[in-house]
């Protein structure tokens, strides 16, 4: 018998919208970036998943009740240490914007139906 999951799943497209619009620490889609437009345009499909792991981790931490400041610090650390970009004038501001956007988006999580299917 298959067990039906009662845990929500993240809507990756919504998370990418947040991450690419508010965070983009490398600046791939910035005015000075190598790529142009939005993450979901055909020309940018090769980079669409660049930040997924970090953003999914941040969203999961928030979902499990981690303090907002801890998740903000996680994103700051990812950018400054893991990506070795250091802390710039907008590092913390962008991390706060991402956490705030994830927390305020009621549609970012999807729940299974009675048969355990996600839509």
C-alpha positions as CSV (number, residue, x, y, z in Angstrom):
1,X,0.0,0.0,0.0
2,X,1.3,3.4,-0.9
3,X,1.5,5.9,1.9
4,X,0.0,9.3,1.0
5,X,2.2,12.3,1.9
6,X,0.7,14.9,4.0
7,X,3.6,17.3,3.5
8,X,3.4,20.1,1.1
9,X,5.7,20.6,-1.9
10,X,7.3,23.9,-3.0
11,X,6.1,25.4,-6.2
12,X,9.5,25.7,-7.8
13,X,8.4,28.3,-10.4
14,X,7.2,30.6,-7.6
15,X,10.4,30.1,-5.7
16,X,12.5,30.9,-8.8
17,X,10.4,34.0,-9.4
18,X,11.3,35.2,-5.9
19,X,15.0,34.2,-6.1
20,X,15.7,35.6,-9.5
21,X,13.8,38.8,-8.9
22,X,15.0,39.6,-5.4
23,X,18.2,37.8,-4.9
24,X,20.4,36.8,-7.9
25,X,23.7,37.1,-5.9
26,X,25.9,36.4,-9.0
27,X,24.0,39.0,-11.0
28,X,23.4,36.7,-14.0
29,X,20.1,38.4,-15.0
30,X,21.1,41.9,-13.8
31,X,21.5,44.8,-16.3
32,X,25.3,44.0,-16.4
33,X,24.8,40.2,-16.4
34,X,25.6,37.8,-19.0
35,X,22.0,36.7,-19.5
36,X,19.0,38.9,-20.1
37,X,15.2,38.7,-19.5
38,X,13.7,36.3,-17.0
39,X,14.8,32.9,-15.7
40,X,12.0,31.1,-17.5
41,X,12.8,32.4,-21.0
42,X,14.1,29.8,-23.5
43,X,17.5,31.5,-23.7
44,X,18.0,31.2,-20.0
45,X,17.0,27.6,-19.4
46,X,20.6,26.6,-18.8
47,X,20.8,28.8,-15.7
48,X,17.2,28.5,-14.4
49,X,18.2,26.1,-11.6
50,X,21.4,28.0,-10.5
51,X,19.9,29.0,-7.1
52,X,17.4,26.2,-6.6
53,X,19.3,24.3,-3.9
54,X,19.8,27.4,-1.7
55,X,16.3,28.7,-2.2
56,X,14.7,25.3,-1.5
57,X,16.8,25.0,1.7
58,X,15.7,28.5,2.8
59,X,12.0,27.8,2.1
60,X,12.3,24.4,3.9
61,X,13.9,26.1,6.9
62,X,11.1,28.6,7.1
63,X,8.4,25.9,6.6
64,X,9.9,23.9,9.5
65,X,9.8,27.0,11.8
66,X,13.4,28.2,11.8
67,X,13.7,31.8,13.0
68,X,13.6,34.3,10.1
69,X,16.9,35.8,11.2
70,X,18.5,32.4,11.0
71,X,17.3,31.9,7.4
72,X,18.4,35.4,6.4
73,X,21.9,34.6,7.8
74,X,21.9,31.4,5.9
75,X,21.4,33.3,2.6
76,X,24.0,35.9,3.6
77,X,26.4,33.1,4.3
78,X,25.7,31.3,1.0
79,X,26.4,34.5,-0.9
80,X,29.4,35.7,1.1
81,X,31.2,32.5,1.9
82,X,30.0,29.6,-0.3
83,X,29.8,31.8,-3.4
84,X,32.8,33.7,-2.1
85,X,31.3,37.1,-3.0
86,X,31.8,38.7,0.4
87,X,29.2,40.9,2.0
88,X,28.2,43.8,-0.2
89,X,26.0,46.8,0.4
90,X,22.9,44.9,-0.7
91,X,23.6,41.4,0.6
92,X,21.5,41.4,3.7
93,X,18.8,43.6,2.2
94,X,18.3,41.0,-0.6
95,X,18.3,38.1,1.8
96,X,15.6,39.9,3.9
97,X,13.6,40.5,0.7
98,X,13.7,36.8,-0.2
99,X,12.7,35.6,3.2
100,X,9.9,38.1,3.4
101,X,8.6,37.2,0.0
102,X,8.6,33.4,0.8
103,X,6.8,34.0,4.1
104,X,4.2,36.2,2.5
105,X,3.4,34.0,-0.5
106,X,0.4,31.8,0.5
107,X,0.6,30.0,-2.9
108,X,4.2,28.9,-2.8
109,X,3.3,25.5,-1.2
110,X,1.1,22.9,-2.8
111,X,-0.7,20.2,-0.8
112,X,-1.6,16.7,-2.0
113,X,-5.2,15.8,-2.8
114,X,-7.1,12.8,-1.3
115,X,-5.1,10.4,-3.6
116,X,-1.8,12.0,-2.7
117,X,-1.4,13.8,-6.1
118,X,0.2,17.2,-6.3
119,X,-1.1,19.7,-8.9
